[in-house]
Amino acid sequence: MKVISVRENPERKNEAIEYFQSNWKSVLPKIYEDSINHCINATNPLPQWYLLEKDDEVIGCAGLIPNDFISRMDLYPWVCAVFIEQKHRGNAYSSLLIKKAKVDAKESGFENLYLCTDHIGFYEKYGFKYIGQGYHPWNEESRIYKLEL
């Protein structure tokens, strides 16, 4: 198992763009493309984008971003777009992506990590604590979780 940082491995950029776009179809395609393209030479620590590879096959992804389209702009950074291929779920592989995001966030001087989701009980296994609701621009709301680093 290997977590690949696109920033640290820019040659994987196009593969990452395609993977995120194919697994998060609800997000406008240009959003991932633009963010991933610009993360490589960014002077700021965010955004970061990750691929999870097993036996030379990409089986998951996640991001570390300043805001996940949520009303709580006072909170950052956010883990986003955590995804594991269906056939690989149930093995705690997402914990590897979260761990890399935690390391990068802490090394960048952040004290907390946030995420928004509708999943209840999943991220708590990794130390996230529910702190309230947040609101998206498309008139939906999500649960907000915080992890102290």
matplotlib code that plots the C-alpha trace (Angstrom):
import matplotlib.pyplot as plt

x = [0.0, 1.3, -0.2, 1.0, 1.0, 0.4, 2.4, 5.4, 4.8, 3.6, 4.0, 0.8, -1.2, -3.3, -4.0, -5.2, -7.4, -9.0, -9.4, -11.1, -13.3, -14.5, -15.3, -16.7, -19.1, -21.2, -18.4, -17.9, -15.0, -12.9, -12.9, -10.5, -8.6, -7.8, -7.0, -4.8, -3.0, -2.3, -1.3, 2.0, 3.7, 1.6, 3.6, 0.9, 0.7, -2.9, -4.3, -2.9, -4.3, -3.6, -4.0, -3.9, -2.2, -2.2, -0.3, 0.3, -3.5, -5.1, -7.8, -8.6, -8.2, -8.5, -7.7, -6.6, -8.1, -8.8, -12.7, -15.0, -17.8, -19.1, -20.3, -17.7, -15.0, -13.4, -12.3, -9.5, -7.9, -10.5, -10.1, -12.2, -13.2, -12.2, -12.9, -12.0, -13.0, -16.0, -14.1, -11.4, -13.8, -13.8, -10.0, -9.5, -7.6, -9.1, -7.1, -3.9, -5.2, -6.4, -3.0, -1.1, -3.5, -2.9, 0.9, 0.9, -1.5, 0.5, 3.8, 2.2, 1.5, -2.2, -3.6, -6.8, -8.3, -11.9, -14.3, -17.9, -19.9, -23.3, -21.6, -22.3, -19.9, -17.2, -14.8, -15.3, -13.2, -10.3, -10.6, -12.9, -15.5, -18.8, -18.9, -22.1, -23.8, -22.6, -24.3, -23.4, -24.2, -26.6, -29.0, -27.8, -26.2, -23.6, -22.2, -18.8, -16.1, -12.9, -9.7, -7.0, -3.6]
y = [0.0, 3.4, 6.9, 9.1, 12.9, 14.5, 17.5, 15.3, 13.2, 15.7, 13.0, 11.5, 14.7, 13.6, 10.2, 11.9, 14.3, 11.5, 9.4, 12.1, 13.1, 9.6, 8.9, 12.2, 13.0, 15.3, 17.8, 20.0, 18.4, 21.6, 21.9, 18.9, 19.6, 23.2, 22.5, 19.5, 21.4, 24.3, 22.3, 21.2, 24.6, 26.2, 28.3, 27.6, 24.1, 23.7, 22.1, 18.6, 15.6, 12.0, 8.7, 5.3, 2.5, -1.2, -3.6, -0.8, -0.1, 3.1, 2.1, 5.3, 9.1, 12.0, 15.7, 18.3, 21.6, 25.1, 24.7, 21.9, 24.0, 24.5, 27.5, 27.2, 29.2, 29.9, 26.2, 24.6, 22.5, 20.0, 16.4, 15.9, 13.4, 10.3, 7.4, 3.7, 1.4, -0.8, -4.1, -2.8, -1.3, -2.8, -2.9, 0.5, 1.7, 5.2, 5.5, 5.6, 8.6, 10.3, 9.6, 11.3, 14.3, 14.5, 14.4, 17.1, 19.3, 19.0, 19.7, 22.8, 24.1, 23.3, 22.2, 20.6, 18.8, 19.0, 17.1, 17.3, 14.2, 12.5, 9.3, 8.7, 6.4, 6.0, 8.9, 8.6, 5.4, 7.6, 10.1, 12.7, 14.3, 15.8, 19.5, 20.7, 21.3, 23.2, 24.4, 24.0, 26.5, 24.0, 24.2, 21.0, 20.5, 18.2, 17.1, 18.7, 16.7, 17.9, 16.0, 17.5, 16.9]
z = [0.0, -0.9, -0.5, -3.3, -2.9, -6.3, -5.2, -4.5, -7.6, -10.3, -13.0, -11.5, -12.0, -15.0, -13.5, -10.3, -12.2, -14.1, -11.0, -8.9, -11.8, -12.4, -8.7, -7.7, -10.6, -8.5, -8.5, -11.6, -13.5, -13.8, -10.0, -9.5, -12.6, -11.7, -8.0, -8.8, -11.5, -9.2, -6.1, -7.6, -7.5, -4.8, -2.3, 0.3, 2.0, 0.6, -1.4, -1.4, -3.3, -2.7, -4.5, -2.7, -4.6, -4.0, -6.2, -8.8, -9.0, -7.7, -5.3, -3.5, -3.2, -0.8, -0.6, 1.9, 1.1, 2.7, 2.4, 1.3, 0.0, 3.6, 5.5, 8.2, 6.5, 9.9, 10.0, 8.0, 6.6, 5.5, 4.4, 1.4, -1.4, 0.6, -1.6, -1.6, -4.5, -3.5, -3.6, -1.2, 1.4, 4.9, 5.2, 6.8, 3.8, 4.1, 7.4, 5.3, 3.3, 6.5, 8.2, 5.3, 5.4, 9.2, 8.8, 6.1, 8.0, 11.2, 9.4, 7.9, 11.4, 11.7, 15.0, 13.8, 10.8, 9.7, 7.4, 6.5, 5.7, 6.1, 7.4, 11.0, 12.9, 10.2, 10.9, 14.6, 14.4, 13.3, 16.2, 14.5, 16.8, 15.7, 16.3, 14.5, 11.2, 8.2, 5.1, 1.4, -1.4, -3.0, 0.0, 1.7, 5.1, 6.4, 9.7, 10.6, 12.4, 14.0, 14.7, 17.0, 15.6]

ax = plt.figure().add_subplot(projection="3d")
ax.plot(x, y, z, "-o")
ax.set_aspect("equal")
plt.show()
